[in-house]
Amino acid sequence: MAGVSPEDVDMVLLCTSTADDIFGSATSIQDGLGCSNAVGIDLTAACSGFVLGMVTGGAYLRSGMAKTVVVVGADCLSRFVDWNDRGTCILFGDGAGAVVMQATDAGDDGLLGHAMHSNGAGMASLNCPNNSAVNKPFETEDRRGQGSQYGNIAMNGKEVFKFAVRAVPQVSRRAAPAPPGPGPAQSPVLPGARPRAPTPQEPPPAAPPGRR
């Protein structure tokens, strides 16, 4: 549909938190598409994965290191959902999408802006940890044959909501005029975040007196 020959693709970026193989699944997609000249790279950034993939692909295109990049966003989060937890099972599901990005003149660049930040301190509020023993090679004989496995997605909805309502407007202003859109789990945040975010026609709110 994109009108691009598989041999002309320089890079396949797979943005996922649920790769089928611990060593990554981007190369499986690269092989399946017949992109024999492309490098396959896995990116993990949870809900922001596809946005990070677009920004990363754009960086390679703008630098001249690639001319055609396929960005894939795919997750199968139902594998890690506790169906008795209504706080997560109605928010996290399965889905996939892809886009072909190509180098162009600066005036035709479709990536108008972006802002990327991380907050590792909030990991306790949204996580899906690996429950395997960290010292597996040194465990007793009866545990050595056990495979690695992840638990279920755990989320402190109140804390995630409070953080998102504060952070979404800030990041949107920095990314203007093209703020990234929230994912399904962040959709309820929009009503709370909207009053804080200026429209494109409005200037950012002034700092209170005495603060800059």
One Martini backbone bead per residue (centre of mass of N, CA, C, O) as a GRO file, in nm:
protein
  212
    1MET     BB    1   0.053   0.065  -0.015
    2ALA     BB    2   0.327   0.247  -0.010
    3GLY     BB    3   0.516   0.186  -0.266
    4VAL     BB    4   0.743  -0.010  -0.142
    5SER     BB    5   1.025  -0.176  -0.155
    6PRO     BB    6   1.174  -0.398   0.052
    7GLU     BB    7   1.473  -0.333  -0.052
    8ASP     BB    8   1.441  -0.011   0.038
    9VAL     BB    9   1.465  -0.086   0.328
   10ASP     BB   10   1.670   0.014   0.614
   11MET     BB   11   1.441  -0.002   0.853
   12VAL     BB   12   1.314  -0.184   1.149
   13LEU     BB   13   1.079  -0.078   1.392
   14LEU     BB   14   0.999  -0.224   1.709
   15CYS     BB   15   0.725  -0.142   1.923
   16THR     BB   16   0.760  -0.320   2.236
   17SER     BB   17   0.664  -0.526   2.539
   18THR     BB   18   0.585  -0.822   2.367
   19ALA     BB   19   0.790  -1.008   2.272
   20ASP     BB   20   0.844  -1.339   2.153
   21ASP     BB   21   1.151  -1.263   2.205
   22ILE     BB   22   1.415  -1.181   2.405
   23PHE     BB   23   1.585  -1.085   2.133
   24GLY     BB   24   1.347  -1.022   1.956
   25SER     BB   25   1.115  -0.924   1.658
   26ALA     BB   26   1.218  -0.744   1.421
   27THR     BB   27   1.358  -0.963   1.241
   28SER     BB   28   1.097  -1.115   1.174
   29ILE     BB   29   0.968  -0.882   1.018
   30GLN     BB   30   1.194  -0.832   0.818
   31ASP     BB   31   1.170  -1.117   0.693
   32GLY     BB   32   0.861  -1.122   0.627
   33LEU     BB   33   0.889  -0.861   0.429
   34GLY     BB   34   1.175  -0.871   0.269
   35CYS     BB   35   1.405  -0.685   0.421
   36SER     BB   36   1.724  -0.754   0.334
   37ASN     BB   37   1.857  -0.441   0.390
   38ALA     BB   38   1.764  -0.440   0.685
   39VAL     BB   39   1.739  -0.329   1.007
   40GLY     BB   40   1.655  -0.471   1.326
   41ILE     BB   41   1.467  -0.298   1.592
   42ASP     BB   42   1.408  -0.281   1.934
   43LEU     BB   43   1.152  -0.107   2.125
   44THR     BB   44   1.109   0.007   2.475
   45ALA     BB   45   0.809   0.227   2.590
   46ALA     BB   46   0.539   0.139   2.595
   47CYS     BB   47   0.304   0.376   2.536
   48SER     BB   48   0.555   0.541   2.379
   49GLY     BB   49   0.673   0.366   2.148
   50PHE     BB   50   0.570   0.491   1.877
   51VAL     BB   51   0.680   0.771   1.925
   52LEU     BB   52   0.975   0.683   1.949
   53GLY     BB   53   0.988   0.556   1.667
   54MET     BB   54   0.937   0.815   1.506
   55VAL     BB   55   1.175   0.977   1.620
   56THR     BB   56   1.396   0.776   1.544
   57GLY     BB   57   1.339   0.759   1.243
   58GLY     BB   58   1.374   1.065   1.193
   59ALA     BB   59   1.673   1.079   1.275
   60TYR     BB   60   1.780   0.893   1.052
   61LEU     BB   61   1.672   1.060   0.814
   62ARG     BB   62   1.805   1.340   0.883
   63SER     BB   63   2.108   1.215   0.886
   64GLY     BB   64   2.122   0.988   0.635
   65MET     BB   65   2.118   0.675   0.741
   66ALA     BB   66   1.826   0.691   0.608
   67LYS     BB   67   1.533   0.659   0.373
   68THR     BB   68   1.377   0.395   0.492
   69VAL     BB   69   1.113   0.344   0.742
   70VAL     BB   70   0.980   0.100   0.959
   71VAL     BB   71   0.703   0.139   1.185
   72VAL     BB   72   0.619  -0.064   1.469
   73GLY     BB   73   0.319  -0.126   1.661
   74ALA     BB   74   0.314  -0.387   1.922
   75ASP     BB   75   0.071  -0.565   2.138
   76CYS     BB   76   0.019  -0.837   2.405
   77LEU     BB   77  -0.129  -0.767   2.706
   78SER     BB   78  -0.321  -1.012   2.772
   79ARG     BB   79  -0.089  -1.191   2.898
   80PHE     BB   80  -0.074  -0.960   3.163
   81VAL     BB   81  -0.373  -0.994   3.267
   82ASP     BB   82  -0.600  -0.937   3.526
   83TRP     BB   83  -0.939  -1.025   3.506
   84ASN     BB   84  -0.997  -0.924   3.821
   85ASP     BB   85  -0.879  -0.636   3.731
   86ARG     BB   86  -1.051  -0.344   3.660
   87GLY     BB   87  -0.802  -0.138   3.654
   88THR     BB   88  -0.668  -0.301   3.380
   89CYS     BB   89  -0.841  -0.491   3.182
   90ILE     BB   90  -0.986  -0.225   3.038
   91LEU     BB   91  -0.695  -0.096   2.919
   92PHE     BB   92  -0.534  -0.362   2.840
   93GLY     BB   93  -0.425  -0.476   2.516
   94ASP     BB   94  -0.450  -0.535   2.169
   95GLY     BB   95  -0.215  -0.427   1.902
   96ALA     BB   96  -0.157  -0.272   1.565
   97GLY     BB   97   0.094  -0.083   1.370
   98ALA     BB   98   0.199   0.106   1.069
   99VAL     BB   99   0.482   0.288   0.914
  100VAL     BB  100   0.616   0.482   0.646
  101MET     BB  101   0.936   0.633   0.624
  102GLN     BB  102   1.072   0.927   0.451
  103ALA     BB  103   1.279   1.112   0.301
  104THR     BB  104   1.300   1.479   0.301
  105ASP     BB  105   1.243   1.784   0.285
  106ALA     BB  106   1.227   2.015   0.526
  107GLY     BB  107   0.947   2.144   0.425
  108ASP     BB  108   0.812   1.826   0.438
  109ASP     BB  109   0.816   1.775   0.729
  110GLY     BB  110   0.595   1.586   0.948
  111LEU     BB  111   0.772   1.646   1.204
  112LEU     BB  112   0.704   1.914   1.413
  113GLY     BB  113   0.735   1.768   1.705
  114HIS     BB  114   0.900   1.705   2.032
  115ALA     BB  115   0.883   1.529   2.364
  116MET     BB  116   1.119   1.374   2.591
  117HIS     BB  117   1.052   1.170   2.886
  118SER     BB  118   1.143   1.049   3.219
  119ASN     BB  119   1.006   0.848   3.521
  120GLY     BB  120   1.139   0.618   3.726
  121ALA     BB  121   0.988   0.683   4.002
  122GLY     BB  122   0.699   0.559   3.876
  123MET     BB  123   0.720   0.242   3.858
  124ALA     BB  124   0.541   0.155   4.108
  125SER     BB  125   0.262   0.247   3.947
  126LEU     BB  126   0.382   0.087   3.675
  127ASN     BB  127   0.392  -0.271   3.620
  128CYS     BB  128   0.584  -0.587   3.495
  129PRO     BB  129   0.747  -0.816   3.644
  130ASN     BB  130   1.001  -1.034   3.688
  131ASN     BB  131   0.983  -1.343   3.885
  132SER     BB  132   1.258  -1.424   3.871
  133ALA     BB  133   1.548  -1.516   3.982
  134VAL     BB  134   1.848  -1.343   4.003
  135ASN     BB  135   2.005  -1.632   4.099
  136LYS     BB  136   1.953  -1.878   3.910
  137PRO     BB  137   2.236  -2.029   3.870
  138PHE     BB  138   2.236  -2.062   4.216
  139GLU     BB  139   2.019  -2.240   4.251
  140THR     BB  140   1.853  -2.490   4.311
  141GLU     BB  141   1.786  -2.769   4.132
  142ASP     BB  142   1.459  -2.733   4.137
  143ARG     BB  143   1.488  -2.425   3.988
  144ARG     BB  144   1.657  -2.433   3.715
  145GLY     BB  145   1.409  -2.533   3.518
  146GLN     BB  146   1.277  -2.268   3.537
  147GLY     BB  147   1.113  -2.035   3.387
  148SER     BB  148   1.059  -1.735   3.268
  149GLN     BB  149   0.839  -1.488   3.433
  150TYR     BB  150   0.559  -1.288   3.432
  151GLY     BB  151   0.339  -1.098   3.557
  152ASN     BB  152   0.110  -0.868   3.626
  153ILE     BB  153  -0.040  -0.588   3.578
  154ALA     BB  154   0.038  -0.290   3.770
  155MET     BB  155  -0.182  -0.022   3.904
  156ASN     BB  156  -0.187   0.319   4.018
  157GLY     BB  157  -0.430   0.514   3.914
  158LYS     BB  158  -0.405   0.773   4.084
  159GLU     BB  159  -0.102   0.834   4.027
  160VAL     BB  160  -0.113   0.835   3.719
  161PHE     BB  161  -0.320   1.060   3.692
  162LYS     BB  162  -0.168   1.285   3.841
  163PHE     BB  163   0.076   1.286   3.654
  164ALA     BB  164  -0.067   1.330   3.377
  165VAL     BB  165  -0.210   1.601   3.441
  166ARG     BB  166   0.069   1.744   3.476
  167ALA     BB  167   0.243   1.644   3.214
  168VAL     BB  168   0.085   1.683   2.949
  169PRO     BB  169   0.089   1.994   2.925
  170GLN     BB  170   0.396   2.029   2.931
  171VAL     BB  171   0.465   1.852   2.681
  172SER     BB  172   0.277   1.992   2.478
  173ARG     BB  173   0.424   2.264   2.479
  174ARG     BB  174   0.706   2.150   2.388
  175ALA     BB  175   0.578   2.006   2.118
  176ALA     BB  176   0.491   2.232   1.979
  177PRO     BB  177   0.248   2.176   1.727
  178ALA     BB  178   0.291   1.838   1.809
  179PRO     BB  179   0.137   1.665   2.018
  180PRO     BB  180   0.115   1.382   2.177
  181GLY     BB  181  -0.087   1.117   2.210
  182PRO     BB  182  -0.279   0.931   2.398
  183GLY     BB  183  -0.354   0.649   2.534
  184PRO     BB  184  -0.597   0.456   2.660
  185ALA     BB  185  -0.504   0.490   2.966
  186GLN     BB  186  -0.507   0.825   2.917
  187SER     BB  187  -0.790   0.927   2.830
  188PRO     BB  188  -0.911   1.017   3.118
  189VAL     BB  189  -0.708   1.265   3.142
  190LEU     BB  190  -0.809   1.491   2.952
  191PRO     BB  191  -1.018   1.650   3.126
  192GLY     BB  192  -0.787   1.734   3.335
  193ALA     BB  193  -0.574   1.860   3.124
  194ARG     BB  194  -0.715   2.074   2.941
  195PRO     BB  195  -0.722   2.333   3.133
  196ARG     BB  196  -0.389   2.345   3.123
  197ALA     BB  197  -0.403   2.359   2.809
  198PRO     BB  198  -0.320   2.534   2.550
  199THR     BB  199  -0.404   2.659   2.275
  200PRO     BB  200  -0.260   2.753   1.979
  201GLN     BB  201  -0.381   3.059   2.037
  202GLU     BB  202  -0.255   3.034   2.316
  203PRO     BB  203  -0.077   3.129   2.565
  204PRO     BB  204   0.102   3.056   2.807
  205PRO     BB  205   0.089   3.064   3.125
  206ALA     BB  206   0.159   3.267   3.364
  207ALA     BB  207   0.351   3.331   3.612
  208PRO     BB  208   0.353   3.381   3.916
  209PRO     BB  209   0.425   3.597   4.136
  210GLY     BB  210   0.775   3.550   4.190
  211ARG     BB  211   0.780   3.358   3.935
  212ARG     BB  212   1.003   3.170   3.673
   0.00000   0.00000   0.00000
